Amino acid sequence: MDDAGQAAYWLSLQYDGWAAGTRYAFAVLDAGELVGNVVLKRGTPGVERAEVGYWTAGPARGRGVAPRAVEALTAWAFATFAEGGLRRIDLLHEGDNHASCRVAEKSGFALEEIVPAFPPYPLDGHRHSRKWLDGAERRASQ
Ligand SMILES: CC(C)(COP(=O)(O)OP(=O)(O)OC[C@H]1O[C@@H](n2cnc3c(N)ncnc32)[C@H](O)[C@@H]1OP(=O)(O)O)[C@@H](O)C(=O)NCCC(=O)NCCS
């Protein structure tokens, strides 16, 4: 963000996403201070697949903020939307984003496939996923 106008526009997209049921963005706070953002991108409501996105503010990086936020968002998303058909959450990152790959690993998103480069992304990427587990599957995995 370069100025308040861009920030206001970005915020309006988040509110529009909540209203449309396509994008659920959360501020990540540490003792009241903004340290990051985490978002569930749902595209068309009712589809089986959603995607998670995130960033951590520069000074707060390296403290496990993003993995904990992604874990919390994932639990909330399945608790809220599994009944409406949500079965899988993807986490996509560019192949050279090692920090993001670590976030995926720490929050239990298994690497599923290498995604070939496509514009505007010049490098191959990773798709990690977490799947919804029903009650019996969840107990068996514990
Ligand atoms: C990727 C990102 C969200 C990680 O968030 P985080 O809250 O720092 O996550 P973690 O504390 O678990 O650190 C993850 C990795 O970042 C790296 N890291 C550690 N300290 C760091 C620091 N001070 N600055 C930058 N990266 C650091 C390490 O590789 C770490 O992995 P490790 O725990 O195995 O050492 C954050 O770097 C970021 O916002 N990057 C820019 C936006 C982005 O890439 N978003 C994801 C798009 S797919």
PDBQT file of the ligand as one rigid body, heavy atoms in Angstrom, charges set to zero:
ROOT
HETATM    1  C1  LIG A 201       5.612 -16.256   4.389  1.00  0.00    +0.000 C 
HETATM    2  C2  LIG A 201       5.271 -15.488   5.659  1.00  0.00    +0.000 C 
HETATM    3  C3  LIG A 201       3.743 -15.318   5.734  1.00  0.00    +0.000 C 
HETATM    4  C4  LIG A 201       5.751 -16.320   6.875  1.00  0.00    +0.000 C 
HETATM    5  O1  LIG A 201       5.151 -15.769   8.050  1.00  0.00    +0.000 OA
HETATM    6  P1  LIG A 201       5.800 -15.926   9.516  1.00  0.00    +0.000 P 
HETATM    7  O2  LIG A 201       4.741 -15.488  10.448  1.00  0.00    +0.000 OA
HETATM    8  O3  LIG A 201       7.106 -15.260   9.558  1.00  0.00    +0.000 OA
HETATM    9  O4  LIG A 201       6.019 -17.514   9.593  1.00  0.00    +0.000 OA
HETATM   10  P2  LIG A 201       7.095 -18.310  10.512  1.00  0.00    +0.000 P 
HETATM   11  O5  LIG A 201       7.455 -17.519  11.715  1.00  0.00    +0.000 OA
HETATM   12  O6  LIG A 201       6.554 -19.674  10.694  1.00  0.00    +0.000 OA
HETATM   13  O7  LIG A 201       8.397 -18.399   9.594  1.00  0.00    +0.000 OA
HETATM   14  C5  LIG A 201       8.358 -19.169   8.399  1.00  0.00    +0.000 C 
HETATM   15  C6  LIG A 201       9.730 -19.133   7.749  1.00  0.00    +0.000 C 
HETATM   16  O8  LIG A 201      10.076 -17.773   7.437  1.00  0.00    +0.000 OA
HETATM   17  C7  LIG A 201      11.529 -17.639   7.504  1.00  0.00    +0.000 C 
HETATM   18  N1  LIG A 201      11.847 -16.591   8.484  1.00  0.00    +0.000 N 
HETATM   19  C8  LIG A 201      12.181 -16.704   9.785  1.00  0.00    +0.000 A 
HETATM   20  N2  LIG A 201      12.418 -15.495  10.334  1.00  0.00    +0.000 NA
HETATM   21  C9  LIG A 201      12.207 -14.588   9.357  1.00  0.00    +0.000 A 
HETATM   22  C10 LIG A 201      12.281 -13.166   9.302  1.00  0.00    +0.000 A 
HETATM   23  N3  LIG A 201      12.606 -12.458  10.381  1.00  0.00    +0.000 N 
HETATM   24  N4  LIG A 201      11.978 -12.549   8.132  1.00  0.00    +0.000 NA
HETATM   25  C11 LIG A 201      11.607 -13.248   7.054  1.00  0.00    +0.000 A 
HETATM   26  N5  LIG A 201      11.508 -14.630   7.038  1.00  0.00    +0.000 NA
HETATM   27  C12 LIG A 201      11.824 -15.272   8.181  1.00  0.00    +0.000 A 
HETATM   28  C13 LIG A 201      12.073 -18.979   7.929  1.00  0.00    +0.000 C 
HETATM   29  O9  LIG A 201      12.397 -19.701   6.736  1.00  0.00    +0.000 OA
HETATM   30  C14 LIG A 201      10.875 -19.610   8.612  1.00  0.00    +0.000 C 
HETATM   31  O10 LIG A 201      10.930 -21.011   8.580  1.00  0.00    +0.000 OA
HETATM   32  P3  LIG A 201      11.573 -21.791   9.869  1.00  0.00    +0.000 P 
HETATM   33  O11 LIG A 201      10.580 -21.646  10.981  1.00  0.00    +0.000 OA
HETATM   34  O12 LIG A 201      11.734 -23.185   9.401  1.00  0.00    +0.000 OA
HETATM   35  O13 LIG A 201      12.872 -21.108  10.218  1.00  0.00    +0.000 OA
HETATM   36  C15 LIG A 201       5.966 -14.088   5.693  1.00  0.00    +0.000 C 
HETATM   37  O14 LIG A 201       7.347 -14.274   5.435  1.00  0.00    +0.000 OA
HETATM   38  C16 LIG A 201       5.376 -13.097   4.683  1.00  0.00    +0.000 C 
HETATM   39  O15 LIG A 201       4.411 -12.410   4.976  1.00  0.00    +0.000 OA
HETATM   40  N6  LIG A 201       5.953 -13.055   3.481  1.00  0.00    +0.000 N 
HETATM   41  C17 LIG A 201       5.485 -12.139   2.436  1.00  0.00    +0.000 C 
HETATM   42  C18 LIG A 201       4.083 -12.504   1.941  1.00  0.00    +0.000 C 
HETATM   43  C19 LIG A 201       3.992 -13.938   1.483  1.00  0.00    +0.000 C 
HETATM   44  O16 LIG A 201       4.942 -14.504   0.942  1.00  0.00    +0.000 OA
HETATM   45  N7  LIG A 201       2.783 -14.532   1.709  1.00  0.00    +0.000 N 
HETATM   46  C20 LIG A 201       2.514 -15.875   1.290  1.00  0.00    +0.000 C 
HETATM   47  C21 LIG A 201       2.179 -15.903  -0.173  1.00  0.00    +0.000 C 
HETATM   48  S1  LIG A 201       1.951 -17.566  -0.719  1.00  0.00    +0.000 SA
ENDROOT
TORSDOF 0
